[in-house]
């Protein structure tokens, strides 16, 4: 046999009230949905890539070597002593002083260099003027803080 439990009127009222709240809460309002205003168009800022770095120019040493090679060739090939002396004066201005050492490599083996007797730039430039031959090229150059040549190393041309 089945027994039916009698539900209390309070329980029925609460169940109906709960059902009613659910129904009312689920109903949509009759107000029309107002479309949200469209956001203002945002201008896209295109980032331009940074300009490429400028091509590296010749270093101060390279510029000095080019000028000195031109002076050496000019002195050796000058037709008269006055022109050679003017070129010597110009070239001497590139050096820290007239007694700047000039080293001439006569032999190198396993990284060990043998030098001819050290001389100064003034003596070397006058040697070029007297012999009218430029037999050496610049293999190493050192500049001081003022951009002037403080030491010069030469090698024989082959």
VOPAGU-2260 file (C-alpha; in pm, 1 decimal, decimal comma):
REM VOPAGU-2260
SITE   aa  ch    i         X         Y         Z
SITE  UNK   A    0       0,0       0,0       0,0
SITE  UNK   A    1     103,8     335,4     -78,3
SITE  UNK   A    2      78,3     603,8     167,7
SITE  UNK   A    3      20,2     946,9      52,0
SITE  UNK   A    4     169,8    1214,5     252,3
SITE  UNK   A    5     -38,2    1513,4     282,6
SITE  UNK   A    6     140,2    1819,6     182,4
SITE  UNK   A    7      92,6    2115,1     398,0
SITE  UNK   A    8     -67,1    2421,4     245,9
SITE  UNK   A    9     240,0    2621,2     334,0
SITE  UNK   A   10     461,0    2398,0     127,2
SITE  UNK   A   11     226,0    2432,4    -171,5
SITE  UNK   A   12     219,5    2809,0    -146,4
SITE  UNK   A   13     597,5    2829,1    -132,1
SITE  UNK   A   14     631,8    2602,1    -433,2
SITE  UNK   A   15     384,4    2812,1    -634,0
SITE  UNK   A   16     557,7    3135,2    -527,1
SITE  UNK   A   17     895,4    3001,0    -631,8
SITE  UNK   A   18     753,9    2891,9    -966,7
SITE  UNK   A   19     599,2    3234,8   -1013,5
SITE  UNK   A   20     925,0    3413,4    -944,5
SITE  UNK   A   21    1102,9    3195,3   -1194,1
SITE  UNK   A   22     843,0    3269,4   -1459,8
SITE  UNK   A   23     848,3    3643,9   -1396,3
SITE  UNK   A   24    1226,2    3654,4   -1388,8
SITE  UNK   A   25    1252,1    3464,5   -1716,0
SITE  UNK   A   26    1021,3    3701,9   -1902,1
SITE  UNK   A   27    1197,4    3958,8   -2110,9
SITE  UNK   A   28    1103,2    4317,7   -2083,9
SITE  UNK   A   29     922,8    4486,0   -2366,5
SITE  UNK   A   30    1179,7    4762,0   -2399,6
SITE  UNK   A   31    1363,1    4766,7   -2724,9
SITE  UNK   A   32    1730,8    4711,8   -2698,7
SITE  UNK   A   33    1913,0    5029,1   -2794,3
SITE  UNK   A   34    2217,2    4957,5   -3003,5
SITE  UNK   A   35    2536,4    5074,1   -2839,3
SITE  UNK   A   36    2696,6    5355,8   -3033,9
SITE  UNK   A   37    2979,6    5243,1   -3252,9
SITE  UNK   A   38    3318,2    5347,6   -3122,5
SITE  UNK   A   39    3488,5    5622,0   -3315,7
SITE  UNK   A   40    3725,6    5486,7   -3574,8
SITE  UNK   A   41    4077,7    5478,1   -3443,0
SITE  UNK   A   42    4345,9    5589,2   -3680,6
SITE  UNK   A   43    4608,8    5326,6   -3714,3
SITE  UNK   A   44    4947,6    5475,3   -3656,8
SITE  UNK   A   45    5189,9    5288,2   -3870,3
SITE  UNK   A   46    5527,9    5276,1   -3710,7
SITE  UNK   A   47    5790,4    5347,1   -3965,5
SITE  UNK   A   48    6096,6    5135,4   -3921,6
SITE  UNK   A   49    6398,1    5332,6   -3807,0
SITE  UNK   A   50    6618,2    5441,6   -4092,7
SITE  UNK   A   51    6906,1    5207,5   -4156,3
SITE  UNK   A   52    7227,6    5319,0   -3993,1
SITE  UNK   A   53    7447,4    5512,8   -4228,7
SITE  UNK   A   54    7711,9    5309,0   -4399,8
SITE  UNK   A   55    8021,8    5327,9   -4189,3
SITE  UNK   A   56    8266,7    5562,8   -4347,0
SITE  UNK   A   57    8639,1    5513,3   -4349,4
SITE  UNK   A   58    8802,9    5529,5   -4009,2
SITE  UNK   A   59    9041,7    5808,0   -3913,7
SITE  UNK   A   60    9333,2    5569,2   -3961,5
SITE  UNK   A   61    9220,4    5479,5   -4313,5
SITE  UNK   A   62    9184,3    5846,6   -4406,7
SITE  UNK   A   63    9529,0    5925,3   -4265,7
SITE  UNK   A   64    9686,6    5632,1   -4452,8
SITE  UNK   A   65    9533,7    5749,4   -4781,5
SITE  UNK   A   66    9658,2    6105,2   -4734,7
SITE  UNK   A   67   10007,0    5994,8   -4628,4
SITE  UNK   A   68   10042,8    5754,9   -4922,2
SITE  UNK   A   69    9952,4    6044,6   -5153,7
SITE  UNK   A   70   10207,7    6271,7   -4981,9
SITE  UNK   A   71   10479,2    6002,8   -5003,0
SITE  UNK   A   72   10414,2    5945,2   -5373,8
SITE  UNK   A   73   10399,5    6318,7   -5441,1
SITE  UNK   A   74   10730,4    6383,7   -5263,0
SITE  UNK   A   75   10903,6    6095,5   -5438,9
SITE  UNK   A   76   10779,9    6203,9   -5781,8
SITE  UNK   A   77   10818,6    6581,5   -5742,1
SITE  UNK   A   78   11016,3    6749,9   -6016,4
SITE  UNK   A   79   11192,0    7011,2   -5802,6
SITE  UNK   A   80   11302,4    7057,2   -5441,5
SITE  UNK   A   81   11071,1    7353,2   -5372,6
SITE  UNK   A   82   10759,2    7152,8   -5458,0
SITE  UNK   A   83   10888,9    6859,5   -5251,8
SITE  UNK   A   84   10962,0    7088,3   -4953,5
SITE  UNK   A   85   10609,0    7234,6   -4965,5
SITE  UNK   A   86   10462,7    6884,0   -4971,4
SITE  UNK   A   87   10689,8    6783,8   -4680,9
SITE  UNK   A   88   10560,7    7079,9   -4479,6
SITE  UNK   A   89   10199,1    6976,9   -4549,7
SITE  UNK   A   90   10267,7    6614,3   -4460,8
SITE  UNK   A   91   10451,3    6708,7   -4137,5
SITE  UNK   A   92   10132,4    6882,3   -4021,3
SITE  UNK   A   93    9962,7    6541,5   -3994,5
SITE  UNK   A   94   10212,1    6424,2   -3730,5
SITE  UNK   A   95   10221,7    6501,8   -3359,7
SITE  UNK   A   96   10576,1    6640,9   -3406,8
SITE  UNK   A   97   10867,6    6625,9   -3651,9
SITE  UNK   A   98   11034,3    6354,9   -3441,0
SITE  UNK   A   99   10748,2    6105,6   -3472,5
SITE  UNK   A  100   10906,5    5758,7   -3499,6
SITE  UNK   A  101   10893,6    5572,7   -3829,8
SITE  UNK   A  102   10968,4    5199,9   -3812,2
SITE  UNK   A  103   11045,5    5002,3   -4127,7
SITE  UNK   A  104   10987,8    4627,5   -4110,7
SITE  UNK   A  105   11263,3    4444,8   -4297,3
SITE  UNK   A  106   11165,3    4089,2   -4201,7
SITE  UNK   A  107   10881,4    3912,3   -4018,4
SITE  UNK   A  108   10861,8    3548,7   -3919,6
SITE  UNK   A  109   10612,1    3383,3   -3681,4
SITE  UNK   A  110   10480,7    3722,5   -3577,6
SITE  UNK   A  111   10826,8    3849,8   -3478,9
SITE  UNK   A  112   10925,9    4163,4   -3666,2
SITE  UNK   A  113   11277,3    4281,7   -3744,2
SITE  UNK   A  114   11305,0    4656,7   -3799,5
SITE  UNK   A  115   11553,1    4867,4   -3985,7
SITE  UNK   A  116   11717,9    5143,1   -3783,9
SITE  UNK   A  117   11439,1    5365,7   -3643,0
SITE  UNK   A  118   11407,1    5706,1   -3803,6
SITE  UNK   A  119   11183,2    6011,3   -3771,9
SITE  UNK   A  120   10917,2    6133,3   -4010,6
SITE  UNK   A  121   11122,7    6441,0   -4098,9
SITE  UNK   A  122   11422,5    6227,0   -4198,2
SITE  UNK   A  123   11202,4    5979,7   -4388,2
SITE  UNK   A  124   11028,2    6250,8   -4592,2
SITE  UNK   A  125   11365,5    6405,3   -4684,2
SITE  UNK   A  126   11489,5    6056,8   -4777,7
SITE  UNK   A  127   11193,8    6024,3   -5018,8
SITE  UNK   A  128   11278,7    6365,9   -5166,9
SITE  UNK   A  129   11645,6    6271,9   -5215,8
SITE  UNK   A  130   11600,3    5917,7   -5354,0
SITE  UNK   A  131   11288,6    5997,2   -5562,1
SITE  UNK   A  132   11165,5    5642,0   -5481,5
SITE  UNK   A  133   10879,6    5533,0   -5259,2
SITE  UNK   A  134   10962,3    5168,8   -5187,9
SITE  UNK   A  135   10746,1    5129,2   -4875,6
SITE  UNK   A  136   10378,1    5120,3   -4787,1
SITE  UNK   A  137   10207,2    5192,9   -4456,0
SITE  UNK   A  138   10133,5    4873,8   -4263,7
SITE  UNK   A  139   10037,9    5022,6   -3925,9
SITE  UNK   A  140    9953,5    5368,0   -3803,0
SITE  UNK   A  141    9879,2    5501,1   -3456,2
SITE  UNK   A  142    9696,5    5825,5   -3389,9
SITE  UNK   A  143    9701,9    6033,2   -3073,2
SITE  UNK   A  144    9395,8    6189,0   -2906,4
SITE  UNK   A  145    9413,8    6487,3   -3141,2
SITE  UNK   A  146    9394,1    6267,9   -3451,7
SITE  UNK   A  147    9759,6    6321,9   -3540,3
SITE  UNK   A  148    9997,9    6040,3   -3627,8
SITE  UNK   A  149   10207,4    5936,3   -3327,0
SITE  UNK   A  150   10378,6    5629,5   -3478,9
SITE  UNK   A  151   10416,2    5490,6   -3828,1
SITE  UNK   A  152   10516,8    5140,6   -3940,2
SITE  UNK   A  153   10617,6    5077,5   -4301,5
SITE  UNK   A  154   10688,8    4765,1   -4509,0
SITE  UNK   A  155   10863,8    4708,1   -4836,1
SITE  UNK   A  156   10646,3    4689,6   -5146,6
SITE  UNK   A  157   10686,1    4359,8   -5328,1
